[in-house]
Amino acid sequence: MKGLSSLERIILEGIGKGVLVYEEIQKQTGLNENVCYNILQALIIRGLVKTDGIKYRISESLSPLIIEEINGKEAKEAEYLELMEAVVEQQEDRVFRLQKIAMDSRDEKIFVAMLSNLESFLADAHKKAHASVSVKDRKVVFWGMGNVDKIITQIVTGK
Amino acid sequence: MTLQQKTIQRYRQLYPNLPLREISARTGIQITRVFRLFNGKIMKVGELEAFEKAINAKIAENPSFEKLTSVVEQASTILTNEELAKVAEYIARKVSARTFGRFYIKPNYESAIIA
């Protein structure tokens, strides 16, 4: 598997710039004990996490090749799809909308401006609550827009 | 990895944590022989076939697997190399997520449970 799974990413985000013991990582991520342990071991084997046996931290000097592998375009796209699929498939408390909307150019500009405001709002919200809200309690938010004809072409031709 | 090792690993993936007595009953191979096979003794063809039969029986319990193999065959002739890579990545991610949820990351047939 290329890149990181969303589970591995959650662990890395849980550790962040800190040096954490196992229980703190579990608390941050909310992962089941087996899952948390297995993923940490996998990250250690890959050289992404270092441990002295008690505390864990993200490896400092990662090679450009590894950084590209975990943060490159393909890796990120695979993670995005993984998360979006999970949101779409949620059984309870699902918040999801997808519609094909008829929009004139004026309304499209207004909508794009609204998205820009939304992005600013979310950036501020994250900055404000970043230190106090654990990784497991954060929200996965996504939005996007595309033209039906280009999307259909993409689906049919793969390009 | 040898064919024997692959077969045993596949068997243990499909039948995790099964006691030796149970493996013996399912394959028809004597219990002490099963222990020796799991510890590196060379498998006879008949024994390999017994494990393969048990593996195929388990796979047949899941009708979606047949659909998957059929679609993969079609995909190999129609999809581009890049598209096939994306499909492979998607499946690999699903497998990775499930694997993380298991007790062991790698199947360990050296620690066969003796009932």
Contacts between the chains, C-beta under 8 A, distances in Angstrom:
chain1	res1	chain2	res2	distance
A	1	B	89	6.6
A	1	B	92	4.0
A	1	B	93	5.9
A	1	B	95	7.8
A	1	B	96	5.1
A	2	B	89	6.0
A	5	B	93	5.8
A	5	B	96	5.1
A	5	B	97	6.0
A	5	B	100	7.5
A	6	B	97	7.9
A	7	B	96	7.9
A	7	B	97	6.1
A	7	B	100	5.7
A	32	B	101	7.3
A	34	B	101	6.6
A	34	B	102	7.3
A	34	B	103	5.8
A	35	B	100	5.2
A	35	B	101	5.3
A	38	B	99	7.6
A	38	B	100	4.7
A	38	B	101	7.7
A	38	B	102	7.4
A	38	B	105	5.2
A	39	B	100	5.3
A	41	B	105	6.5
A	42	B	100	7.3
A	42	B	105	6.6
A	78	B	89	5.8
A	78	B	90	7.7
A	78	B	93	6.5
A	81	B	90	7.7
A	82	B	93	5.9
A	158	B	79	7.8
A	158	B	80	6.2
A	158	B	82	7.3
A	158	B	83	5.4
